[in-house]
Amino acid sequence: MTATLPATVTDTQTLVRPALQNAVRTLDPTLQEAVGYHLGWRDQHGRPTKHGKSVRPTLTLLTAQAVHAHTATAIPGAVAVELVHNFSLLHDDVMDGDTERRNRPTVWSLYGVPTAILAGDALLTLAVEVLTRERRPDVVPCLTSAVQRLIEGQTADMAFERRLDVTVDDYLGMIGGKTAALLECAAKLGALLGGADRETVDRLGAFGRDVGLAFQLVDDLLGVLGDPMVTGKPALADLQARKKSAPVVVALETSGGPGDRLRELYARDQAPSLLDAQAMLGLIKQTGAISWTRLQARRYLASALEQLGEVSMSLPVRDALTGLARFVVERDR
């Protein structure tokens, strides 16, 4: 059964998109065009298109509501986390050499590598500017700390490509920075801008962190099992790139036939062919790594909901946050 986006995500796009567009309009026109395309506002011919998932800004708005603040107070935080998220995607596509994202050409493949890098740089700077205008001493450090952890996680992810000794603990530490740090920050920013106390901010941050860990585990599953027409990524691309995603790391740690054979395929000098990637997937399935990854994602979901249970909030907001967390684990893209 395909998971559907919670209604709150649509609400977020209505609330946040105008503020996001206003921020992007301050950029150089060339970068505005590339960013507007990347954000899904228009296609390569300038025609309007549908926007993306907006999970992170939705989380920011909902955690503001969770601490009984008006949604509008958290819009700058929602804009900032969306800008940082897309800064990371623009640079990731360049580093990974990915030519497609969401069934469309990536920015670097359409506008060139220099434009993609500069667009990412501009979005990161813009995110800090948006939060600085709030004149709150706690929000900018929250964001910049998350960015630093994100960069550390991405650095580790790249280093893993050259290693065959990556452990599950190594992997979980990496995604704690690469993916979970920004979702944790998104949850904290809503609470901070809403005037919550430190304990509540930390609880909601822990909720966001665990949702982020579950999010990345599901992303890793989609990277090896997902339908390219749904995910927007080429089939088995992660395996052909020899990424150390969760199922791969778990399988490589497995002793015995399938794990040993997978290590041999990952250790080859030449890049895996599509047939090699299909063989890799078969070996990964034999080790039970797919089942482990699914189970671990559900465990993080349960931990996230446990953290949520420690915060007093209205039932509609609790239901919305719960629905968002469940969508992350049940989605197919």
Steps between C-alpha positions, in 0.01 A plus 500: 500500500641837393535758776341836427626839608326631812268796435732716710765479227265666253424764763874557546553561131225762505651676802871467431527524124432879480766569764740261326438670166558843654835381634605347167411823316793669675746277310675572173256438207706211364493329838130579543427305183705198604361500856140538382550202274665295775224581751241373254330833437554475124637263238804564279277692258366731770160334533353471854527157661399327822705554817678225702432329834590784745549262792752720683308831492183314593678365806608853597148641475349208690745519790414869539135397524599225742627765745179702455654771281348652188613325182622826346772535766678196357489593130857644501625174652309297243648706218852466643493120530358465149777722363769297680347171387511612138852638536604148596309338211654732240850418624425128547393466137829655386711282731314182407482580129124437506331616181141446621300602805122457525485375140658824372852604402701627798600866511868438425415287195270772367669824606858383558707411806606859588137620507392204716781562751433873516126442536565269794736752660242774454225296665716426804585867547138597446385256770725667758382846389134400540555384859728790590210739436313333787750649749488187715837391646411129496367433150803570279733277709237225477512521120877540458569211737267281294676606179837411649371157600347458154835577337680257732246232414537562127879487535474165677260372234751583226784338697292184541504451121871412525460263796377144539524504880209737569305376802134549585606739779709698249201520270256609771743771611527622142125529440464664841683790338414477133122469541384503861678820606289725277172331595596537866574868433169542314311373803702712741459819299122483517515455876764771547314756290185402688664587833519150649714407799827309453362160602217525247739618228725202569209252502370624167854505366541133598173427320637668187832317529333157517269588212811600305673168571189312387478726193852412387452127558190508281690709242767230493238233441351702216849538355522124445134395476310808382321534168696755291175640359390579856826591673640704211838324529646247253451135599776358723702823466615483863640150449673593175659793686597254778343721765518370856129523569340320796414172322848486349683565828293239683557246221875570488524431873338160447734203500444218257424452130281796399693751713836374373384514138367854548835612642671359190270698270550819702879454499535484121691777325246545220160659561215249534285442194122485521525120510751527786262732688216252453723226639593726793135556581436126500790444741382781729155344519651162589681647801178635654630858477179628341292370789748644753477844341119498498492390864751765605296773328194388696700504823603860439139586425395346831774694680388824333141447607617423853679837512186669369299342779706693756384839368161645586318624188156504340371176349478638142866608509607167652309317228662716231852436633426129533366492144810675370728252679305202366506642147880512516517126569219391266576716195606359163705796373 
